[in-house]
Amino acid sequence: MPLKSLIAIVGPTAAGKTDVAIELAKIINGEIISADSMLVYRHMDIGTAKPTFEEMQGIPHHMIDLVEPDEEFSVAMYQSKAEQLIDDITRDGHLPILVGGTGLYVRSVIDHYDFTPPAKENRLREELKSEAARVGAEAMHRKLSEVDPESAERLHPNDLRRVIRALEVYYQTGKTISEYQYIRKEDPPKYNLKMFGLTMDRQLLYKRIEQRVDLMLEKGLVDEVKNLLKQYETWGTALQGLGYKEIVRYLKGECSLEEAAETLKRNTRRFAKRQLTWFRADQRIHWLNMEHFENKKAIAKEIKRQMAGDLLTT
């Protein structure tokens, strides 16, 4: 039985992935599956740069607005839903296009990740909770960085539940939680996959990031965060998203709006750098420098050209 075809468009934040994917979907009869961990949350639109109904241009977008900001959403849940969507879209005669910058979400779909957790060990968990109560969340995060720097980089120090879980998995299995999850590298490919990465000069990307932050503030990011704080007592992981934690500090009086904006720009630049590091390590990605193309339609046409005789004929 032939493998299902899958296109992936990845790259750093503010690179223009969604715009290019929409243009591509229009010319290859595609549907977009978001691989952005923040787009799953409802009511978080401005700070996530969520595409509007008009911006979608009639192209079906999936994995957006799935849960409330105070609900948890895991990569295991994402994997299950995205894989089912690929089946459904393919069955309908369309091409699925996986689009986003959340590296683990992308890999959970294209590679053989198994998110079945080791059994919880109540005694160990309680010991870690007691230690956290004694030394604080930041100390536990530092402890995690010593044994599992990858997870520590991904997790916010205040996300104590996940920090404790990552420590628990390491102490139980002797493996980091990432190593535990990615256990079947030798298996055959899951999909007939074609991956494209969008890139540009680093300084140009940083300029786009700064312009995006300014636009978010113009569109009403502060009011969006203010309304979310009124509506939800707790936000879970959503509170740690770029564009939200910085504005929360401003609303709490811990900094000025100008300082919050500068911090957001700095944090987003650092995030983009981490995304590039993650994706550059994947040799399957065909990189396209956006500065070499006239516009997003030209990039979409180049992607189609590179796919010709491959995905489009399977």
Phi, psi and omega per residue, in radians:
M1 nan 2.218 -3.104
P2 -1.145 2.614 3.103
L3 -1.225 2.578 3.030
K4 -1.206 2.506 3.129
S5 -1.460 2.515 3.110
L6 -2.567 2.285 3.043
I7 -1.855 2.417 3.060
A8 -2.181 2.318 3.058
I9 -2.104 2.014 -3.037
V10 -2.218 3.093 3.117
G11 2.527 -3.110 -3.070
P12 -1.299 2.841 3.081
T13 -1.062 2.538 3.117
A14 1.265 0.194 3.137
A15 -1.408 -0.284 3.139
G16 1.729 0.434 -3.082
K17 -1.052 -0.811 -3.086
T18 -1.118 -0.758 3.141
D19 -1.041 -0.781 3.135
V20 -1.154 -0.722 -3.126
A21 -1.100 -0.665 3.116
I22 -1.125 -0.772 3.104
E23 -1.094 -0.702 3.115
L24 -1.142 -0.768 -3.131
A25 -1.033 -0.599 -3.118
K26 -1.172 -0.527 -3.062
I27 -1.753 -0.154 3.120
I28 -2.157 0.207 -3.138
N29 1.057 0.927 -3.067
G30 -1.868 2.897 3.015
E31 -2.262 2.509 -3.013
I32 -1.715 2.298 3.022
I33 -1.963 1.963 -3.121
S34 -1.184 2.390 3.025
A35 -2.100 0.901 3.125
D36 -2.122 2.091 -3.011
S37 -1.171 -0.308 -3.125
M38 -1.627 -0.363 -3.108
L39 -1.276 -0.180 3.131
V40 -1.270 -0.276 -3.039
Y41 -1.588 2.294 3.073
R42 -1.271 2.687 3.033
H43 1.205 0.070 3.086
M44 -1.969 1.444 -2.950
D45 -1.856 -0.866 -3.053
I46 -1.236 -0.830 -3.083
G47 -1.212 -0.290 3.117
T48 -1.767 -0.040 -3.051
A49 0.955 0.705 -3.136
K50 -1.130 2.290 -3.139
P51 -1.126 2.405 3.097
T52 -1.376 2.954 3.118
F53 -1.021 -0.716 -3.137
E54 -1.171 -0.702 -3.124
E55 -1.171 -0.451 3.124
M56 -1.217 -0.347 3.050
Q57 0.936 0.640 3.081
G58 1.425 -0.021 3.129
I59 -1.455 2.223 3.103
P60 -1.057 2.268 3.061
H61 -2.046 2.295 -3.104
H62 -2.072 2.865 3.117
M63 1.150 0.629 3.073
I64 -2.171 2.457 3.093
D65 0.997 0.963 -3.114
L66 -1.663 -0.631 -3.027
V67 -2.379 2.844 3.064
E68 -1.338 2.718 -3.124
P69 -1.061 -0.395 3.130
D70 -1.623 0.126 3.093
E71 -1.767 2.602 3.088
E72 -1.462 2.531 3.058
F73 -2.445 2.154 -3.016
S74 -1.855 2.847 3.083
V75 -1.141 -0.520 3.084
A76 -1.121 -0.718 3.089
M77 -1.142 -0.709 3.113
Y78 -1.064 -0.847 -3.107
Q79 -0.971 -0.838 -3.100
S80 -1.074 -0.817 -3.105
K81 -1.199 -0.726 -3.105
A82 -1.162 -0.716 3.126
E83 -1.121 -0.658 3.094
Q84 -1.162 -0.680 3.103
L85 -1.083 -0.725 3.116
I86 -1.035 -0.736 3.090
D87 -1.077 -0.816 -3.083
D88 -1.146 -0.784 -3.117
I89 -1.124 -0.732 3.124
T90 -1.112 -0.743 -3.138
R91 -1.065 -0.575 3.136
D92 -1.399 0.022 3.096
G93 1.473 0.288 3.113
H94 -1.908 2.927 3.110
L95 -1.795 2.180 3.077
P96 -1.341 2.371 3.121
I97 -2.134 1.945 -3.140
L98 -1.503 2.101 -2.975
V99 -2.302 2.161 3.065
G100 2.839 3.086 -3.084
G101 -2.060 0.131 3.091
T102 -1.518 1.733 -2.982
G103 -0.957 -0.760 -3.092
L104 -1.204 -0.588 3.069
Y105 -1.101 -0.778 3.129
V106 -1.078 -0.857 -3.086
R107 -1.175 -0.537 3.127
S108 -1.080 -0.459 -3.130
V109 -1.571 -0.800 -2.998
I110 -1.463 -0.346 -3.114
D111 -2.069 3.029 -3.057
H112 -1.574 1.332 3.046
Y113 -1.581 2.399 3.063
D114 -2.069 1.982 -3.064
F115 -1.712 0.288 3.054
T116 -1.166 1.996 -3.030
P117 -1.362 2.692 2.983
P118 -1.133 2.697 -3.121
A119 -0.987 2.463 3.137
K120 -1.275 2.391 3.139
E121 -1.893 1.774 -2.989
N122 -1.015 -0.705 -3.095
R123 -1.115 -0.818 3.133
L124 -1.085 -0.763 -3.130
R125 -1.072 -0.759 -3.136
E126 -1.138 -0.644 3.092
E127 -1.105 -0.734 3.132
L128 -1.179 -0.663 3.089
K129 -1.120 -0.724 3.119
S130 -1.127 -0.715 3.105
E131 -1.100 -0.717 3.131
A132 -1.096 -0.696 3.125
A133 -1.127 -0.512 -3.093
R134 -1.463 -0.739 -3.001
V135 -1.860 -0.296 3.105
G136 1.721 2.826 -3.055
A137 -1.140 -0.691 -3.098
E138 -1.138 -0.646 3.109
A139 -1.154 -0.661 3.112
M140 -1.177 -0.644 3.111
H141 -1.144 -0.699 3.084
R142 -1.118 -0.654 3.106
K143 -1.093 -0.718 3.107
L144 -1.136 -0.685 -3.110
S145 -1.095 -0.431 3.134
E146 -1.290 -0.569 -3.081
V147 -1.867 -0.409 -3.086
D148 -2.556 1.274 -3.082
P149 -1.060 -0.541 -3.137
E150 -1.109 -0.815 3.117
S151 -1.191 -0.652 3.125
A152 -1.101 -0.634 3.100
E153 -1.157 -0.634 -3.074
R154 -1.381 -0.541 -3.032
L155 -1.714 2.401 3.062
H156 -1.265 2.491 3.134
P157 -0.973 -0.517 -3.140
N158 -1.390 -0.167 3.119
D159 -1.439 1.169 -2.977
L160 -1.100 -0.637 -3.114
R161 -1.037 -0.800 -3.122
R162 -1.302 -0.582 3.077
V163 -1.068 -0.804 3.126
I164 -1.108 -0.705 3.133
R165 -1.095 -0.727 3.127
A166 -1.131 -0.702 3.068
L167 -1.125 -0.711 -3.128
E168 -1.064 -0.793 3.133
V169 -1.090 -0.735 -3.130
Y170 -1.114 -0.802 -3.109
Y171 -1.201 -0.497 3.136
Q172 -1.373 -0.729 -2.941
T173 -1.904 -0.282 -3.052
G174 1.357 0.071 3.110
K175 -2.075 2.671 3.007
T176 -1.241 2.833 -3.097
I177 -1.121 -0.545 3.083
S178 -1.179 -0.754 3.099
E179 -1.114 -0.670 -3.128
Y180 -1.136 -0.665 -3.083
Q181 -1.290 -0.694 -3.019
Y182 -1.675 1.500 -2.962
I183 -2.027 0.037 -3.031
R184 -2.293 0.987 -3.121
K185 -1.171 -0.454 -3.030
E186 -1.457 -0.132 -3.120
D187 -1.188 2.713 3.103
P188 -1.157 2.833 -3.116
P189 -0.997 2.573 3.107
K190 -1.416 -0.569 -3.041
Y191 -2.417 2.793 2.903
N192 -1.383 1.628 -2.881
L193 -1.811 2.407 2.975
K194 -2.265 2.094 -3.073
M195 -1.959 2.384 3.101
F196 -2.226 2.402 3.092
G197 -2.030 2.371 3.115
L198 -1.746 2.293 -3.109
T199 -2.468 2.978 3.105
M200 -2.893 3.026 3.068
D201 -0.922 2.379 -3.056
R202 -1.014 -0.714 -3.124
Q203 -1.197 -0.608 3.075
L204 -1.161 -0.711 3.100
L205 -1.078 -0.770 3.136
Y206 -1.106 -0.617 3.091
K207 -1.138 -0.720 3.113
R208 -1.116 -0.667 3.112
I209 -1.089 -0.807 -3.133
E210 -1.114 -0.688 3.102
Q211 -1.146 -0.653 3.132
R212 -1.136 -0.745 3.120
V213 -1.085 -0.777 3.109
D214 -1.036 -0.716 -3.138
L215 -1.163 -0.686 3.099
M216 -1.027 -0.750 3.138
L217 -1.162 -0.667 3.097
E218 -1.127 -0.629 -3.096
K219 -1.330 -0.227 3.093
G220 1.937 0.607 -3.135
L221 -1.040 -0.706 -3.119
V222 -1.063 -0.769 3.124
D223 -1.153 -0.634 3.117
E224 -1.072 -0.815 -3.137
V225 -1.167 -0.696 3.130
K226 -1.043 -0.763 3.137
N227 -1.169 -0.647 3.112
L228 -1.141 -0.702 3.119
L229 -1.115 -0.605 3.100
K230 -1.248 -0.637 -3.010
Q231 -1.425 -0.558 -3.032
Y232 -2.164 2.307 3.094
E233 -1.293 -0.684 3.093
T234 -2.285 2.638 -3.127
W235 -1.988 -0.132 -3.043
G236 1.081 -2.457 -3.101
T237 -1.152 -0.477 -3.065
A238 -1.002 -0.590 -3.112
L239 -1.065 -0.432 -3.074
Q240 -1.531 0.001 -3.101
G241 -1.200 2.571 3.064
L242 -0.992 2.376 3.124
G243 1.649 -0.254 -3.112
Y244 -1.927 -0.880 -3.126
K245 -1.096 -0.582 -3.132
E246 -1.218 -0.723 -3.132
I247 -1.264 -0.559 3.067
V248 -1.040 -0.727 3.107
R249 -1.049 -0.715 3.111
Y250 -1.119 -0.785 -3.107
L251 -1.170 -0.426 3.083
K252 -1.483 -0.030 3.129
G253 1.406 0.297 -3.094
E254 -1.497 -0.220 3.120
C255 -2.818 2.952 3.072
S256 -1.440 2.893 3.106
L257 -1.109 -0.671 3.109
E258 -1.088 -0.725 3.105
E259 -1.153 -0.694 3.127
A260 -1.102 -0.719 3.132
A261 -1.125 -0.752 3.133
E262 -1.151 -0.673 3.102
T263 -1.131 -0.718 3.118
L264 -1.101 -0.740 3.110
K265 -1.090 -0.772 3.134
R266 -1.106 -0.805 -3.127
N267 -1.121 -0.635 3.133
T268 -1.225 -0.660 3.063
R269 -1.070 -0.754 3.126
R270 -1.137 -0.682 3.111
F271 -1.093 -0.762 3.126
A272 -1.075 -0.678 3.121
K273 -1.113 -0.712 3.099
R274 -1.154 -0.678 3.111
Q275 -1.072 -0.773 -3.140
L276 -1.096 -0.720 3.110
T277 -1.057 -0.766 -3.139
W278 -1.075 -0.908 -3.040
F279 -1.285 -0.536 3.126
R280 -1.085 -0.401 -3.127
A281 -1.336 -0.197 -3.094
D282 -1.674 1.916 -3.054
Q283 -1.289 -0.130 3.135
R284 -1.384 -0.221 -3.020
I285 -1.440 2.258 3.012
H286 -1.618 1.979 -3.044
W287 -1.527 2.404 3.105
L288 -2.143 2.102 3.093
N289 -1.433 2.005 -3.035
M290 -1.144 -0.375 3.118
E291 -1.232 -0.261 -3.121
H292 -1.548 0.032 -3.091
F293 -2.156 2.607 -3.086
E294 -1.162 -0.699 -3.105
N295 -2.831 -3.107 -3.088
K296 -1.152 -0.553 3.102
K297 -1.129 -0.670 3.127
A298 -1.133 -0.656 3.105
I299 -1.157 -0.750 3.118
A300 -1.055 -0.707 3.118
K301 -1.144 -0.635 3.108
E302 -1.171 -0.683 3.086
I303 -1.091 -0.783 3.107
K304 -1.057 -0.714 3.139
R305 -1.069 -0.743 3.142
Q306 -1.214 -0.403 3.114
M307 -1.460 -0.310 -3.035
A308 -0.974 2.330 -3.134
G309 1.389 -0.003 -3.138
D310 -2.040 -1.694 -3.083
L311 -1.138 -0.621 -3.018
L312 -1.255 -0.203 -3.138
T313 -1.979 0.061 -3.121
T314 -1.521 nan nan
